Amino acid sequence: MAISLKDLRKEQATEPPRIVIYGPEGMGKTTLASEFPNPVFLQVEKGTPAGLTLDSFGHLTTFGQVMEGIESLYDEDHEFDTVVVDSLSELERLVFAEVCSRNQWATIEKPGYGKGYKEADYVWQEFVEGLNALRRDKNMAVVLIAHAEITRFDDPQTSSYSRYDLSLHDRASAIISREVDAILLVKQDATVKQDDPKASQGVGTRKRADGGETRWIYCQGRPAFAAKNRYDMPDKVMFTRGQGFDALSRYFPNPGEEHQAAA
């Protein structure tokens, strides 16, 4: 039947969010992810931060194990509302190993001309489709943790500059960024101060970085870092341990709504 104006309807965001949390080491990315409703962790990196107790499949060392974890969450009954992958940066290594195994390559660079990285797109898409199935059919929020790296950005309109970005190959970063609803950077603000050269008896003015203990969740992109959201979130939200999810949840659909309603 042909589409007509009678088919128009009001649409709004109702599905649980898909979020990337990234930042420098020690900023509390895993802690923030653990505050989401009823989370279960796919731990690709070994180790759990002190003070946290996580529901986890243990240390997953192959891409196949990661997909088995996703499949078990899809096929079996459970009360988890959020799936957390920790971390994308380490998962990339498993993706490359999977690509090499399927194609019998010694390394991802072996075929040359970027062919290995293009083949990795298909493996990443399998991963993304698995997570989207959990979101669509199991009403689960998706939280992806990633490390940050400082990259050089060549802006055609001004001078080149450094910025925080996801620690992933450009092709993988594009796939993940396109799929998720928010990319959030967790870090501390830093202020550059100048010391009085006379006080230190040095030559010239010495600069040093200074900053408080306050951590922020940056929600909107700037030249200095990658970030985005589809939820009309502010530029940044203060991150206090134990209150991070509460500060964010007011801006996106409740990932635990279905399970909580059934309880």
N, C-alpha and C positions, 0 to 999 in steps of 0.2 A: 504494500500500500504506500502511496506517495506521501511524503511528509507535507504537512500543512501547518499554518499558523495556529490551528486548533491544538496542535501537539505541544505548543510552548508551555513551559512550567518553570517555577522558581527553583533554582538550584543553589545549594550552599554546601560548605565543607562539613561533612558529618563523619567521615572515616577517621580512625585514629591517625596521629601524625607519624611521618617518617622523618627522622631527624639525624643529622650528623653533628656530633660534638667533637671538636678538635681543639688543640692548643699545645703549648709547651709542656714538658714533663713536670709532674708534681702539682698541677693546677686543680686536681680533683675531678677529672673527667669521668673516671669510673665511679667515684662517689656520687656524682650528679646522676649518672645513669641508674645507679642502684636505688635512687629515690623515686623513680617512676613506678607506677602501680604494678605490683606482683611480677617483678622482672625475672626472666630466666636468661642465663648468660651462655653464649657460644664463645668460649675463651680460646682464641687462637694464640694469644700471648700467655706465657706461663707466669703464674703468680697472681696473688690477690692482695690488694692494699691492706695494710694493718688496720684492724678495727672493723672490717667488713666481713660479713658472712653472706655468700652468694649461692643461689641455686644455679648449678652449673653442670654441664656434661663432662667437666674436666678439661684437661689440655688437649685440644684438637690439633692434630699434626698433619692432616691431609685435607685437601679440598673435599674429597669424598666424605670424610667424617663430618665436615661442616654441613654438607647437604643432607646427610643422614640425620643430623640434629634437627634441621629444618623440617624434614619429612616426618620425624617422630612427633613434632609439635603440631603438624598438620593432621596426622592420621590418628593420634591418640587423644583421649579425653584428658583435660587438665584445667587448672584454674589460673594459669599464667595470663597476664594481660599485656606484657611487654617482652619482646625479644631484643636482647642486646648483643651486638657483635663487637668483641674487643680483641684485636683492633683491625680496622681495614688495612692499615699499613702493613701489618704482618700477614694478613690474608692475601695480600697481593703476591707475596712470595709463594704461597700455596697455589694460587692461580697460575703463576708462571710454571711451577712444577707440574701441574696438571696438564697444561698446554704441551709442555715438553714430552710428557709421558704419552699423551695421545698421538703426538706426531713423531715420536722417537727422535727428538732433538736433544743434543747434549746440553744446550743452553737456550734461553729465549732469544738470544742474538744470532743463533746458528743460521737461520734461513736468510738473514740479511734484509736490507731495505725496509726495516720496520715490520716485516711480515709476522714475526712472532707476537708483537704487541697487538697487531690487528686480529690475530687468532685469539688472543686473550679476551677480546671483546665478547666473543661468544660464551666463554666461561663466566665472565662477569654477568652476562645477561641471564644465565641460568640461576646464578645466585640472587639477582634482583627479582626474577620472576618467582622464586621460592618465597622470598620475603613478602612480595606483593600478595601472594596467595594466603599467607598467614594474616595479613592485614585485611584482605577482602573477605575471606571465608571464616576466619577465627577471631576477627575483630581485635587483633593485636597491634599495638603500637610498635614501631621499629626504631631502635636507637643504634646508631653506628658510631663507634669511637674511632678517632684517627689521630695520628701524631701531626704536629705542625712542622713545616719547614719554611725557611726564609728563601724566597726566590727573587730573581731579578725580573722586573716587568718593564718592557720597552714600550712606553706610551708614545704613539705617533704624534701626540699633540703637545708633549712637554718632555722634560728630561727623564731618563730612566730612573727607576727607584726600586727599593727592596720592599717586599710585602710578605706577610704570613699567608701560607696556602696549605692545602692538604698535602701530606707527604705520600703522594701517589703519582704514578705515571700520568701524563697529561690525558691520555685516552681513558684511563680508568676514572680519573677525576671528573671528566666530562660526563661519563655515564652516570656516576653516582649523583653528581650535582643536578643533572637533568631530572632524576627520579624523585629526589627527596623534597619535602615541603619546607625544610629549614636547615641551614648550615650555621651553626653557632660556635663562635670562638670564645674559649675560656682563657682569660689571662689577667694579669695585674696591670694597672696603669703604671707607666714609668715617666718620671720627670727628669730631664737632663739639667744638671746644675753645674755651675762653673765655680771652681775654687779660686780663692785669692792667691795669685802667684807669689805675693810677698810673704804670705803665711807659710808656704811650703818652701820658699827660697828657690823656686824652680824658674825655668825660663818659659814664659808664655802662660796661658791660662789652661789649667787642667779641667777636663769635663768628666763628669761621672753620672751614672744613672741612679736615680733614687725613686722610691715609691713606697706606699703604705702596704699593709697586709690585705687590703680590700681586693677581692677578686670580682671580676665582672664577666657577664655573659653578653657578648656582642652579637646583635641580631640582624643588623643591616650592614651591607658591605661598604667599604671605604677603600681609597687607593692603597692604604697600608695593610689591608687584610681582606680575605674572602669571607663573605657572610651573606645570607639571604633568608627571607621567610615569606610565606604566603598568608600570614595571619595578622598582618598589621601590627606587628610587635614594635616596641620602641627601639631606639638606637642601641641601648644596652640595659641590662637588668642586673642588679646586685646579686652575687652568688654567696649565700651563707650556707655552710654545711647543714644539712637537714631541712633546708627551706628552698633549695634550688628548684625542685619540681613545682612547688606551690607558687613560686614567683613566675614560672613559665606557663603553668596549666590554664591560667585564666584566658590565655590567648588562643588556645586550640581545643578541638573537640576532646572530650574525656575518653582516654583510651580504655578505661575500665568500665565504661558505662554498661555494656551488655552483661558482663559477669556480675557487676554489683547489683543490677536490676534483678538478676536471677537468684541472688543469694537470699 
